Amino acid sequence: MKQYAPMSLYCRRLNPPTLSLGRQKIFWHSAGVCRSILQGLGVMLLLVSAQVRAASYNFPNQLPDGCSRNSSGTYNCGTLTLNAGDSISISSPATITVNGPLSTGSGSRINSAGKASSLTLIVIGPTDLGAYTVINGNINGGGAITIGANSVVTGDLITIAGVINIGNLTSVTGVIKTDSAAINVGTFARITGAITSTIAGVITIGSDSVVIGDLTTAAGAINVGARSKIDGSVTTLLAGAITLDSEVEVTGSVASTYRGSDIGAGAITLGAGSKVGGAVTTNTGAITIGSTSKVSGTVSTDDGAITVGANANVAGSVCTGNSGAITIGADSNVAGNVETAVAGAITVGSKSNVGGAVTVQGAGARTVASSATVGMRVGSSCAASATKPKTTTPLKIVSRQWRQIFMR
C-alpha cells in the first residue's frame, strides 16, 4: 500500500512564492496558510467526534438525568445541561421548568424540527446557550440569558432582572425583553422582534446588525452600532441618552419622550451619514445631527441645543421650546422652519437652505450667512414630538422600584 506523507510535512516543504511589484517583492507565507488549514481540519474532526458521542433526548420518552414528567406536557428538571452536539426533541407541546441553570454546548439542538409555540422553557437560574445552538421555543428566565455566536433562536427571550446577551452573527426571531437589566446584541446579528427594557436598562446593538422591531427602554440609554438598521422606532420613555453611530438607519422616530408626554430627558446623537424616517425629539437634552445625515421629520427639544451638521438634510422643521441654541451647518438643507420659541440663538451656516422662516421668538441673536437662503414661514406650528410606542406602556417608577434597581 502506498504511504502518504502527513500534510504537515508538505507544509514544511513549501517554499514561499513571491509576487513582484516593480522593485518590491511580496512574500506569501504558504506555511502559515497550511497551519490555518490544519487548524480548520482539527476543528472539523473535533466537531465530528462530538457528533458521534452526542446524546439525543426525547420528551416524554427519553429524558435527561434530573428531569421528570409531572403531567401531560409538563416537566421538571433540577438543572439542564447539554453537551456539545446534544439534542432535545419533543413529541407534543411541552413546558419544561428548570429549577437551576440551563446550559448547552456548541452545536446543540432543542426542538430544532418543531414549532417555537410548542415549547416553553421556564428557567429559574441563568440560561447559557453555546455557539451554533439551534432552538425553537420560548425562554422565560429568572436570571441572565446568554446566546452564543452563530446561533439560531426562534422564540421569545424574556427575563425579569437578568442581562440578555446575544452573540455575534446570531439570529433571533421573537421578542427580547427584560424588566431592569441590560440587553446586548452583538455584531452582524439579526433580530426579528421588538427589544424592550420595561423599567431600566441599557440597550446596545452591535455594528452591522439588523433589528426588525422597536427599541424601547423606560429609563436607560440606547446605543446602536455603525451601519446597523432598525426597522422601527428608537425610544427612551422617561430618561436616557440615545446614540446612533455612523451610517445607522432607523425607519421610525428617535425620541427620549413620546407624543402627549410632558416628561423625557436624554441627549440624542446621530452619527455621520445616518438616516431617520421620522421625528427626532426630546423634552430635555441636546440633539446632534451628524454631517450628511437625513431626518424625514421634525427635530425638536424643549430644553437643549440643536446642532445640524454640514451637508445634512432635515425634511421637517428644527425647533427649541424653552431654551436652546440652534446651529445649522454649512451646505445643509432644512425644508421647514428654524425657530426658538423662548430663548436661544440661531446660526445658519454658509450655502445652507432653509425652506421656511428663521425666527427667534424671544431672546437670542439670529445669524444667517450671506450665502445661505431662507424662505417664508411654513405652517403654523413648529414642534412635533414622537408617537407613543405601541409595544410598551409608559411606566412611573416609584421609589421602591428605584431601590430595587440600584441595589442589584
Secondary structure as GFF3:
##gff-version 3
##sequence-region A 1 408
A	DSSP	alpha_helix	7	13	.	.	.	ID=ss1
A	DSSP	beta_strand	18	21	.	.	.	ID=ss2
A	DSSP	beta_strand	24	27	.	.	.	ID=ss3
A	DSSP	alpha_helix	30	53	.	.	.	ID=ss4
A	DSSP	beta_strand	56	59	.	.	.	ID=ss5
A	DSSP	beta_strand	67	71	.	.	.	ID=ss6
A	DSSP	beta_strand	74	77	.	.	.	ID=ss7
A	DSSP	beta_strand	80	82	.	.	.	ID=ss8
A	DSSP	beta_strand	87	90	.	.	.	ID=ss9
A	DSSP	beta_strand	94	98	.	.	.	ID=ss10
A	DSSP	beta_strand	102	104	.	.	.	ID=ss11
A	DSSP	beta_strand	109	110	.	.	.	ID=ss12
A	DSSP	three_ten_helix	116	118	.	.	.	ID=ss13
A	DSSP	beta_strand	119	123	.	.	.	ID=ss14
A	DSSP	beta_strand	127	129	.	.	.	ID=ss15
A	DSSP	beta_strand	134	136	.	.	.	ID=ss16
A	DSSP	beta_strand	138	141	.	.	.	ID=ss17
A	DSSP	beta_strand	145	147	.	.	.	ID=ss18
A	DSSP	beta_strand	152	154	.	.	.	ID=ss19
A	DSSP	beta_strand	157	159	.	.	.	ID=ss20
A	DSSP	beta_strand	164	166	.	.	.	ID=ss21
A	DSSP	beta_strand	171	173	.	.	.	ID=ss22
A	DSSP	beta_strand	176	178	.	.	.	ID=ss23
A	DSSP	beta_strand	183	185	.	.	.	ID=ss24
A	DSSP	beta_strand	190	192	.	.	.	ID=ss25
A	DSSP	beta_strand	195	197	.	.	.	ID=ss26
A	DSSP	beta_strand	203	205	.	.	.	ID=ss27
A	DSSP	beta_strand	210	212	.	.	.	ID=ss28
A	DSSP	beta_strand	215	219	.	.	.	ID=ss29
A	DSSP	beta_strand	222	224	.	.	.	ID=ss30
A	DSSP	beta_strand	229	230	.	.	.	ID=ss31
A	DSSP	beta_strand	234	239	.	.	.	ID=ss32
A	DSSP	beta_strand	242	244	.	.	.	ID=ss33
A	DSSP	beta_strand	249	250	.	.	.	ID=ss34
A	DSSP	beta_strand	254	255	.	.	.	ID=ss35
A	DSSP	beta_strand	268	270	.	.	.	ID=ss36
A	DSSP	beta_strand	275	276	.	.	.	ID=ss37
A	DSSP	beta_strand	280	284	.	.	.	ID=ss38
A	DSSP	beta_strand	287	289	.	.	.	ID=ss39
A	DSSP	beta_strand	294	295	.	.	.	ID=ss40
A	DSSP	beta_strand	299	303	.	.	.	ID=ss41
A	DSSP	beta_strand	306	308	.	.	.	ID=ss42
A	DSSP	beta_strand	313	314	.	.	.	ID=ss43
A	DSSP	beta_strand	318	323	.	.	.	ID=ss44
A	DSSP	beta_strand	326	328	.	.	.	ID=ss45
A	DSSP	beta_strand	333	334	.	.	.	ID=ss46
A	DSSP	beta_strand	338	340	.	.	.	ID=ss47
A	DSSP	beta_strand	346	348	.	.	.	ID=ss48
A	DSSP	beta_strand	353	354	.	.	.	ID=ss49
A	DSSP	beta_strand	358	360	.	.	.	ID=ss50
A	DSSP	beta_strand	366	368	.	.	.	ID=ss51
A	DSSP	beta_strand	373	374	.	.	.	ID=ss52
A	DSSP	alpha_helix	399	407	.	.	.	ID=ss53
###
